[in-house]
Amino acid sequence: MKIRVAVCEKDQKQREYVIANLSALSIETECKGFTNIYDVKETFQESATAYDVIFLAASVHQKGDGVELASYLRGLSQELAIILMADNKDYYQEAYEAFVMAYIFKPVKFRDLDRCMTFYTKNTKIERRASWMVKSKGGHWRRIFCRDIVMIESNNREFIVHLSDGTSLESYGKLGEVSEQLPVENFIRCHQSYIVNMFYVNEMNGTNFVVEEGQVPISRKFQKTVKERYYQYMFARM
């Protein structure tokens, strides 16, 4: 089945370039170009599942109106894969809040399109959406794919994200707020100060989760819920 792709870009040359290169991919696509946000809105109002993927310019008619459209489309559909095309990093925060699949820079290159569409076809809908834009303590925004998170530990209003490649990222925020931004299928809060990705758990020994990096404590407060959730997760994968 062909992947239905919309491309919203006012500039004709850029729009036609994106469509031509999407058509040249080994992945079968059915593309349609849009020159304005109004036609896109009307199309998705008529059917929220009209397209599987949309490549959307961050600014179409005026600065940032494409980003606003991304948020609007996300409200209509949780399944739509949104790729923002922008001239700079100004819209990282808004992109994160709209759960966009990718943020690519203009002029768009063939490898960017290939990478985005390959990622779309090789990952489940949940995995496509499960990325997280995190602002580090140094003030830089970074996209983290949730599948790469082993655990998150917190101390007061700061938290550390431990990644599967051995690196970590420090940021500011409450662990409760962080928990709400992660997919519930994999992540569970097991302690006042810890969230763990069950994919990386090797063993649960009652009071701890055992991961490659060591042990993650399970507090008495969360023990009953954690035990039920963990065994549900394991049985679903047997």
Secondary structure by P-SEA (a helix, b strand, c coil): cbbbbbbbcccaaaaaaaaaaaaacccbbbbbbbccaaaaaaaaaacccccccccccccccccaaaaaaaaaaaaacccbbbbbbbcccccaaaaaaacccccccccccaaaaaaaaaaaaacccccccccccccccccbbbbbcccccccccccccbbbbbccccccccccccaaaaaaaccccccccccccccccccccccccccbbbccccbbbbcccaaaaaaaaaaaaaaaac
